[in-house]
Amino acid sequence: MQDWYVRTVRLRFQVFTGTPYAHVSPMEWRIDPEALRGIARSRGYLEIAPMFQGCLSFQYAPQYVPPVPVFDGPDRPDKDRERWLLNQLTGSDQVWISLKHANLSARRVAEVAETEGLRVAADFGDPADRVLLLSRDPSPPRLPLPAPTALRFRYAWLNHIAPVTVLVLLGAAAVISGIPSGFEAPVTNLLFLAAFVGMVPAAFTTSLFPRTTRVGWLAREFDGSPQVGFPMRSYRIPADLVVQIAAYHGYELYGQSATQADGPGLKFRKR
């Protein structure tokens, strides 16, 4: 099942990318022809006569096969949200913005960004959200990205650091408060209970931050390392958007993982 998911995502964002023609072998990709046709239609491709033996051929024809529409926010003036956007942009050379979080249309975001000297450098979307990279230098990154020379902090680590911190602090408080009474005081038991119960929400610390912040943190994962992997719950950004952001940085999806502690995750490698 995991392999099938990876193959379908790769087809959507690494094969049906808007190029004039696409030729796909169902046998090579190990995918049902009807499922393949559905993926092609969702990306705006029309099936044509096969041009190679054993392959299905498609032509990009969004005027005849409209692709699934991507999300866009309200296209109307909103002083409060535009003020929020300006606060995000002020003093920044580059910033990621989630339109779902901004509650503004892509056009409005671009107009406000231009007043601060930023332009749209990248635009990725799916039916649930759309993210824009606003930058003073809108040229795409030079690929492949150079490998990092030092260890960088990954915000996904917060979901591991926070539970340990809660356990250590509350556990220490319970021990300190319990020593004088021989651990018989009610507050001691409450602190021990809070330490273990508090670990659960602390494991989702990154989810407490706004979507725009999480998109920016996610983009930082693709820092030039040969391979990148993280649990989906770390950033709670749809997989389709994650794959598009990864491709912008020169990465391709090659696998999916799942652990009992972290749940499903995605694995990428540098092209």
Residue pairs with C-beta under 8 A, 6 or more apart in sequence:
2 255
2 256
2 257
2 258
3 30
3 256
4 30
4 31
5 256
6 253
6 254
6 255
6 256
7 29
7 30
7 31
8 31
8 35
8 39
9 239
9 240
9 243
9 253
10 252
10 253
11 24
11 29
11 31
11 36
11 39
12 39
12 42
12 43
12 240
12 243
13 240
13 243
13 244
13 247
13 253
14 247
14 252
14 253
15 22
15 24
16 22
16 39
16 40
16 43
16 44
16 45
16 58
16 60
18 43
18 44
18 60
19 60
20 59
20 60
21 51
21 57
21 58
21 59
21 60
22 40
22 45
22 57
22 58
22 60
23 51
23 52
23 55
23 56
23 57
23 58
24 36
24 40
24 55
24 56
24 58
25 54
25 55
25 56
26 32
26 33
26 36
26 56
27 54
28 54
29 36
33 56
36 56
37 47
37 56
40 46
40 47
40 56
40 58
41 65
42 67
42 68
43 67
43 68
44 60
44 61
44 62
44 65
44 66
44 67
45 58
45 59
45 60
45 61
45 65
46 58
46 59
46 60
46 61
46 64
46 65
47 56
47 57
47 58
48 57
48 58
48 59
49 57
50 56
50 57
51 57
68 126
68 127
69 127
70 125
70 126
70 127
70 130
71 99
71 100
71 125
71 126
71 127
71 128
71 129
71 130
72 99
72 105
72 106
72 125
72 130
73 99
73 100
73 102
73 103
73 104
73 105
73 106
73 108
73 109
73 130
74 103
74 104
74 105
75 105
75 107
75 108
76 105
76 108
77 108
78 103
78 104
78 108
81 102
81 103
81 104
82 104
82 108
82 112
84 102
85 97
85 102
85 104
85 109
85 112
85 113
86 112
86 115
86 116
88 95
88 97
88 212
89 95
89 112
89 113
89 116
89 118
89 134
90 116
92 118
92 134
93 135
93 136
93 137
94 118
94 121
94 133
94 134
94 135
94 136
94 137
95 118
95 133
95 134
95 135
95 216
96 131
96 132
96 133
96 134
96 212
96 215
96 216
96 219
97 109
97 131
97 132
97 134
97 212
97 215
98 129
98 130
98 131
98 210
98 211
98 212
98 215
99 105
99 106
99 109
99 125
99 129
99 130
99 131
99 132
100 128
100 129
100 130
100 211
101 210
101 211
101 212
102 109
102 212
104 112
106 120
106 123
106 130
106 132
109 120
109 132
109 134
110 119
110 120
110 132
113 119
113 120
113 134
117 136
118 134
118 135
118 136
119 134
119 135
119 136
119 138
120 132
120 133
120 134
120 138
121 133
121 134
121 135
121 137
121 138
121 139
121 140
122 132
122 133
122 140
122 248
123 130
123 131
123 132
123 133
124 130
124 131
124 241
124 244
124 245
124 248
125 131
125 241
126 238
126 240
126 241
128 238
129 211
129 237
129 238
129 241
131 215
131 241
131 245
133 219
133 248
140 248
141 248
141 249
141 250
143 249
143 250
143 271
144 224
144 250
144 270
144 271
145 222
145 223
145 224
145 249
145 250
145 270
146 224
147 224
147 225
147 226
148 223
148 224
148 225
152 220
152 223
154 220
154 221
154 230
155 206
155 217
155 220
155 234
155 235
156 206
156 217
156 221
156 230
156 231
156 234
156 235
158 205
158 206
159 202
159 203
159 204
159 205
159 206
159 231
159 233
159 234
159 262
160 203
161 205
162 202
162 203
162 205
163 198
163 199
163 200
163 202
163 203
165 202
166 195
166 198
166 199
166 202
167 195
167 196
167 198
167 199
169 195
170 191
170 192
170 194
170 195
170 198
171 191
171 192
171 195
173 191
174 188
174 189
174 191
174 192
174 195
177 185
177 187
177 188
177 191
178 184
178 185
178 188
178 191
181 188
204 233
206 214
206 217
206 234
206 235
206 236
207 233
207 236
209 217
211 236
211 237
214 235
214 236
214 237
215 235
215 237
215 241
215 245
217 235
218 235
218 237
218 242
218 245
219 245
219 249
221 228
221 230
222 228
222 245
222 246
222 249
222 250
222 251
222 268
224 270
225 270
226 269
226 270
227 267
227 268
227 269
227 270
228 246
228 251
228 267
228 268
228 269
229 257
229 265
229 266
229 267
229 268
230 265
230 266
231 259
231 262
231 263
231 264
231 265
232 239
232 242
232 263
232 264
232 265
232 266
233 262
233 263
234 262
235 242
239 266
242 266
243 253
243 266
246 252
246 253
246 268
250 270
250 271
251 268
251 269
251 270
251 271
252 268
252 269
252 271
253 266
253 267
253 268
254 267
254 268
254 269
255 266
255 267
256 264
256 265
256 266
256 267
257 264
257 265
257 266
257 267
258 264
258 265
259 265
